[in-house]
Each structure stands twice: as structure tokens, then as C-alpha cells.
Amino acid sequence: MIVQRQADLDRVARLAAEYKDAAERVAALDRRVARPGAFSLLSFLEEAAVAQQMRGRLTSIRPQPSQTLPPYRELSAEVKLESVTLPQLVAYLTALDRAPQRLRVKSLRLKTRYA
């Protein structure tokens, strides 16, 4: 009986630590979510391309319908880059990862061109 209770206590302590870690991750993400109007997705995507010397490779940025899950609003855009090298693409994705607001790449399609 005592051994079982000790195992239960250890499990509760482990779950409490996991919960604390998850709560800290959520709080960190919440801090990265800007107030409405403080962040322009389209401008940021273009500025990131310019910063990576890829402005000429950026052929289009198309806004997509936004999704709302209170208390957050998700903005989406389709970005089309052409004739980029793998290092350029990695640099661009790294810039997106370091954005002041939380961004995620939901889909990435690559085509090899032999021209």
C-alpha cells in the first residue's frame, strides 16, 4: 500500500512538472502573439525576402482567408518563390522562424528545375 502511494505521488510530481513546462511554453507563445494591427504578415514576408537578397525571386504573395479561434486570429498567405537555391530557401525559412510574431509554415512544395 505504501509503495503504491509513493508511486502515485511520484507520478503526480512528474505530471506537475510536465504541466508547468507546458504552461511556460504557452505563455512564451502568447508573448509572441502581437496585438491586432501591430504586425503585418504580408509586409514581413516581403521584408524577409529582401533581407535574404531574394526580392527578385519572390513572384507573389497572396493573402488567404483568415481563421479565428478565440482568443487568436490566424492570418495566412501563399508565397511563391522561383529559382531559389536550397541555402536561400533555408535562410528564408530561418527568417520566418525568427519573426517577432509566431509564424508557421503549413505547407511547402518544392520543384526541381533542370533548366
N, C-alpha and C positions, 0 to 999 in steps of 0.2 A: 504494500500500500504506500509506504513512504517512498520507495523507488519510483513508483508510478507518478506520485505527486511531484517529485523532483524533476522527472522527465517532462511533465506538464509545465512546470514552472520554467524550465529551460526553453521549452518551445514558445511559451508566451514571451519570454525575454527576447528570443530571436525574432519573433513576429513584430514585436515593438520596435526593434532596431530596423527591420525592413520597412515598417510603416514610416518611421522617422526619415529614412533615406528617401522614400517615395515622396513624402510631403516636402522635403527640401528641394527635390527635382522639380516638382510642380511649382513651388514658389519661385525658383530660378527661371522657369519658363514664363511665369506670369510677369516677372520683372522685365523680360524681353519683349513683351507684347506692348506696343506703343498705344497711346491714346488715339482714337479716331482722328484722322487728319494730320497726324504728326509724321506719318510715313507714307510715301508714295511708292508703291510697288513698281509701277512702270518706269518711273524715273530711276529708281535704284537699279533695276535690271539693265537699263541703258548705261548708267554711270559705271556699273561693274564691267560691262563690255568695253567701255572707253578706257577704264583703268588697266585692263588687260591687253590693250592695243588690238582689240578685236572689233572696233566700231564698223569697219568695212565688211566684216564677216556676219554682222547682225542684220539679217534681212527682214525680220518682222517681229513685233511684239503685239500679240492680240489679247486683250483682256477677255477673261472668261466669266460666266455668271458667278456671282459670289454666293457662298453658302453661309448660313448663320446657325451657330449652335451656342445659345446664350451661355456665358456672357461674351463669347468671342464671335468675330465675323471673319471668315476665311476669304481672302482675295486670291484669285487665280489668274494666270496669264500663260499663254503659249508663246514660247520663244523659239525662233528659228535661226540657227546659225549655219552657215555654209562654209565649206573649205577650211575647217579648223583642224589643227593638229591635236593629237591626244594631250600633249602638255598644255596647250591653250585651253582645252576643254577642262582639264583638271584644275587649272588656275581659276577659271571662271566659276566652277562649282565650289572651289575653296572660298572664293569671294562671297558667294551666296551663303555658304555655311557661316561666315563671319559677319553676316548682316546684323545691324543694330536691332532688328526685329526678327523673330523666329520665322524662318522660311523652310519649306521642304520641297524637294523635287519628287513629284508624284509619278512621273513617267519620263523616261529618257530613251530616245530612239536614235540609233547611230547607223549610218550607211557608209560603207566603204566606197570610195570613188577611185577608179583606176585611171582617170584622165590625167 
